[in-house]
């Protein structure tokens, strides 16, 4: 999980491994460059809006984007510790252009509206830890139920299709717990460089998720795997025992490699992870 400000260390590791040069890294952080995502082939026209979603604890500011016509399977997106921001709006829109009704949430709405990281992905993580630490199993489960209930009230959401959910960094366990909170509705769960998926507690996100009927995609960062090499085996064993389809893979990218504004964004691996996400939704939400 993002428990320390390690992105500069990861950038140095990228350079040492030849995955990115200092010049390329600087370009990635340049104005506009970091926000560019590959275009969607045969993209559908979409409608987008800022929405307010009522929950038992208040009102969450979110971004909702969906195909302009017809209905589509719903997807709930949990951002990383840097929260709801332009990069995740772009990712949500790209997913909608691929044929999904997407809600990207501000998980920190109880404290402040987005943007919650003043410097975006350059914000020192210690500044954001209080926001993340204020969330727990109870808030995650409560929010998941509220967000999916809101999605099911939207005319653009296909009620006869399962819902997908995906999380990044701290959003990984939130996505897992979403499947546990609404097990009859969620059909697909994806975690990208998720932190805290496996704990030694009986309410560990991986144990809760294993009691559902969803299909899983778990993309693990290389440095997270180096720190916790047994975690992928625990995940594989747990989901195999539960007889749940689960694609679990360690990627070359360091923690945070997927969002396009990340200081360790690695486009080849990010695109591979994105293609596997679409494959998961293509099967599980069909």
N, C-alpha and C positions, 0 to 999 in steps of 0.2 A: 504494500500500500504506500501512498505518498506520505511517509512518515518523516521525511527529511528532504532538504533541498539538494537533491543529487543530480539535477539535470546537467549542470556544468561538468560534473565528473563523467556523466554518460557521453557528453559531447566529445570530451577528450578521448574516451574509449573508442568512439566511432572513428575519430581521426586515426588513432593508433592502429585500428583494424582495417583501415583503408575503405571504410564504408562511406565516408564523406570527408571532403577537404575543408579547411578553414574558410576558403573562399565560398564554397558551396553552402556551408553552414550560414555564412553571413547573408548569402542570397536568400536562403530560406526564411530568414527573419526580416527581409526587406519588405517594404510596404507593398501589400497586395500579393506578393509572390507566395507567401506561406498559406494564403487562403485559396489558392487555385487548385481545384480538383479536376480530374479528367472528366470530360463530358460523358453523359449517359447516352449510349447508342439507343436510338428510337425512343428518346425521352418523351414522356407524356406531358401535356400542359398541366400546370399545377396552380392551386390557389393557396395563398399563405396569409397568416394573420397572427397577431399577438393575442393571446387569450388568457383569461383568468379562471382558474379552476378551484372551486370550493372544496375544502377538505375539512375533516373534523377539527383541525388545528388552525384554520385560517383560509387564506386565499393564495394560491400559487400562481405566479406569473410564468407562462409557458409560451412556446412557439408551436403552432399547429400548421401543418402543410399537407396537402392531399391532392390527388388527381382532380382536375376541374370538373370532370363529369363521371357519373357512375359511382360505384362503391368499390372499396379496396380493403384488404386486411389491415388491421390496425397494428402499429408498432409503437411501443413506449421506450423512449431513449433516456438513459440515465447518464449525465455527463461525468467527467472526472472532477477532481477537486477544484479546478479552475472555473467550473460552473457553466451556466448557459451563456454563450457568447457567439460571435459571428462564425467561428469555425464549426460549431455544432449546429448552427442554423444551416450552414452550407451542407453539412453532412445529412441533416434531416431532409433538406430540399432534394438532394441527390437521391435519397432513398424514395422520396415521394415520386420523383420522376421515373423511378423504376417500378412504380405501381403500388405504393403503399400509403396509407393514411398515418402520418407520423406526428407524435406529440413529444417534443423535447422539453424537459421540465427544468425548473430551477429548484434543486433539492434543498436550497437554503432559504426558501421563501419565508420561513418563520422569523428569520432575523432581518433579511433585507432583500429587496428586489434585485434582479440582474441588471447590470453586471456586478458580480460579487467579488471578482478579482480585479483590482484597480489597474493592474498592468497586464491583464490577460494571462497568458501562459508564462510570462516573465515574472509574475508575482512570486515573491519568496514564499515557499510553502509554509514555513512557520507562521506567517500571517494568516493563513487560511485554516490551519489546524483547529482552532476553536469552532469554526463553522462545521467541519467534518465531525468533530468529537461530540457535537451536540446531537447528532443523529444516532439512532440505535435501532435494534430489531423492531421495536414497537412503532417508531415513526416510519420506518421503511415499509412495514406491512400495511399500516394505515394509509400511507400515501399511495401505495400500489393499488389498493382497492379503490381509492377515490379516483385516481387517474384513469384506471380501466373502466370504471363506471361512467366517467365523463366521456371517454371515447365511444362507449356503446350508445351514448345519446346522440352521437353525431350522424347526420344523414349520409356522410361520405364513407362511413365505416360498414364493412360487410359483416353483418351479425352472424351469418352462417359459416364464417371462416374463423379459425383460431387466431389469437393475438400473439405477436412476437414481442420480445423485449431484449434490449441490449444495453450493456453497461461498460464503462471505461474506468480503469483505476478503481476508486472507491465505488463506482457504479456497478462493478462486477457482482459483488455480493447483493447489491440492491436488485439486480436483475434476477439472481437466483431466488431471492426471497419473494419477488413478484410472482414467480411460478408457484411458490408455496402459499402465497396469500390468496391467489385466484386460480387454483389448480385445474378447474374445469374449463377455464377460458384461455389459459396460456398454452401454446403449442410449441413454441420455440424460444430458446434462451441463448444469448451470446455474451461472452465476456472477453474483453480485450485488455490485456495487461492488468487484469483484475487483482486487487489486493484484499486479503482477508477472506478468500473463498473457503479455506480450510483452517479450522481452529480445533482445539481440543475440548471444546464445549459441546454439550448435547444439542445446542441450538445452532451449531455451525451451519453456515449457508449451504455448504455442499450436502449436508445430511438432510436439510429441509428440502432442497431441490430434488434429491433422490427419491422423495416420496410422491413426486408428481408423475405426470404422463408426457412430459415435454421432451423435445429433442434438443441437444446441446452442442454448442460450438465454443470451445475454450482455447483462446489463443494466448499463450504465455510468453512474456518477455524473456530474453536470454539472460539478463542479469538477475531477474526474479528467480529464474530456474537455478542459477548458480548459487543463490542464497538459500533457496528452499528446494533442493533437488528431489526430495521425496514427495513433494506436493502433487506433481503430475501423476505419480503412481497411485497415490491415495484416490485421486479423482477418477482415474481409470478403473480401479478396483471397485470403487463405490458405485459408479454408474453401470458397470458391467454386472455387478451383483443385483442391481435394481432392474436390469434388463432394459435400460434406457439408452437409445442411440446417442453417442457422445463422441465428437471429433475433438481430440485433445492434442495440441501440437505446440512445440516450443519454436518460436520465430527468432530470427537473427536480431531483430530490432530490440533496443533497450526499452525499459519501462517508459511508456508514453509515446510509442512510435506511430500510433494511428492518427490522432487528430492533426490536420494539416498545419496548425499554428504551433505545434509542439517544437521545442528546441531540439528534440531528437527524432523528429519526423523522418521516416524512412519510406519513401514512396513505393518502391517495389514490394516490400513486405506489407505495407498498408493496403496496397491494391490486391495483393493475394488474400489478405484477411477479408477485404471487402467482397471479393468474388466468392469466398467460402460462406460469407454471411448471406449473399443472395441465393446461393445454392441451398443453404439451410431453410430460408424462408420459402424458396420455391417448392421444397418438399413438404415442410411441416405446416405451411399456411395455405396450401393449395385447396 
